[in-house]
Amino acid sequence: MADNTNKEVAPFGIKDKLGYMFGDFGNDFTFILSSSFMLKFYTDVMGISAAVVGLLMMAARFIDAFTDVTMGQIVDRSKPTKDGKFKPWIKRMCGPVAIASFLIYQSGFANMAYGFKVFWMVITYILWGSIFYTSINIPYGSMASAVSADPKDRASLSTWRTIGATLAGLVIGVGTPMFAYEVVNGNTVLSGTRMTVIAGVFGVMAIICYLLCFNLVTERVEVPANNTKLNIGSLLKSLVTNRALLGIIAAAIALLLAMLTMQGMAGYVFPNYYKSASAQSMSSLTGTVAMLLICAPLASRLSAQFGKKELAVVSCAASAVVYLVCLIVNPKNAFVYVGFYTVAYIGLGFFNTVIWAMITDVIDDAEVKNGVREDGTIYSVYSFARKLGQALSAGLTGSLLTMIGYSNETAFDPEVTARIFKLSCIAPLIGFTLVAVFLLLIYPLNKKRVEENVAVLARKRK
């Protein structure tokens, strides 16, 4: 891999950062909508058991085990075009992923037979997540290595990617509860018709963001097609013996367990336990403000001083403590709970801001060891792990909701809602604790090791 020396190519700058930000903005218009509201939509609007929805989300990840790695291989073996190696996929697949996401939330089928509704849910969810989202997210994530070879620029892209996800979370997390809920007989319930409209609007906005990413980002580092013969055995051996990759995968699954149960349970703890959709909007707003004003400005500085691994361990351990205190205190005021949620979100935010730069550290480490750079393959395996984390959190949340007796008939039963509150604290508490443990015990890329790898690769590319 060598730097493109074409003098007409503009140097890395704000256009690339904004473009990369819009890429994850587009991703999360469908991803956060799914993680935050799909379970709620299918339980409360479509009348599907929470356990069934959670089972689908878990089962779909087995399909992703094939589609993610396959897409990674396709990307690695594709030849660069005039627009680069990775960008063309974003333009090709932005329409299909948006349409598939919209089809998931079709409230007009609410009165159809139960079997048909399950069938529709399965088909549309797999089309969206396992096929179209994969086909755009793998190239997008792999593209960071081609935008710049400078580790500082890549860390900057990671920060701006997180800003994009945070802004999407603001729009979806704050805006959706304001418009999607309505009060019926004194209870705050999700409107199926409004959710369908919201999904359509977000699909259009996702396409716009993807096209902005395509037009603003420039690939400067030439990444030639990997034409080596695919050996599944050696590939699997390389992946399972890559301690850095295994460590970041374990941490990513635990992170998503924490993050997505926070987001997913917010759709139950606020409207059902606290009976306040406005508090749900406020939690998204305060979490976003904390991410933008605290995590984004400080994460790069703190990680540069102390190390990305070191920052992530401390921040996630602190978030676990916050949820432990919240569980013990059991606040009766919804906005006190919002305060606990926000402080915990700051700890999550620090790790989430640097995690994408940690993936490029893993890719660099593998190249130092093996002499081959496989951005697409490694990123696809990591992407699969993130989807597995998403599925486990949704599956666990759905199963636990069913175990405590939640259904659209018992949604406001005091005993059930009390259990919902406990779940909203215990699940992220476990997730944050596991992140810190996995990074400490498995992930080897501390500050010193990362700096050594950067020096080795710099000498190699001279």
Secondary structure, 3 states (H helix, E strand, C coil): CEECCCCCCCCCCHHHHHHHHHHHHHHHHHHHHHHHHHHHHHHHHCCCCHHHHHHHHHHHHHHHHHHHHHHHHHHHHCCCECCECCHHHHHHHHHHHHHHHHHHCCHHHCCCCHHHHHHHHHHHHHHHHHHHHHHHHHHHHHCHHHHCCCHHHHHHHHHHHHHHHHHHHHHHHHHHHHHHEEEECCEEEECHHHHHHHHHHHHHHHHHHHHHHHHHCCCCEECCCCCCCCCHHHHHHHHHCCHHHHHHHHHHHHHHHHHHHHHHHHHHHHHHHHCCHHHHHHHHHHHHHHHHHHHHHHHHHHHHHHCHHHHHHHHHHHHHHHHHHHHHHCCCCHHHHHHHHHHHHHHHHHHHHHHHHHHHHHHHHHHHHHCCCCHHHHHHHHHHHHHHHHHHHHHHHHHHHHHCCCCCCCCCCHHHHHHHHHHHHHHHHHHHHHHHHHHHHCCCCCHHHHHHHHHHHHHHCC
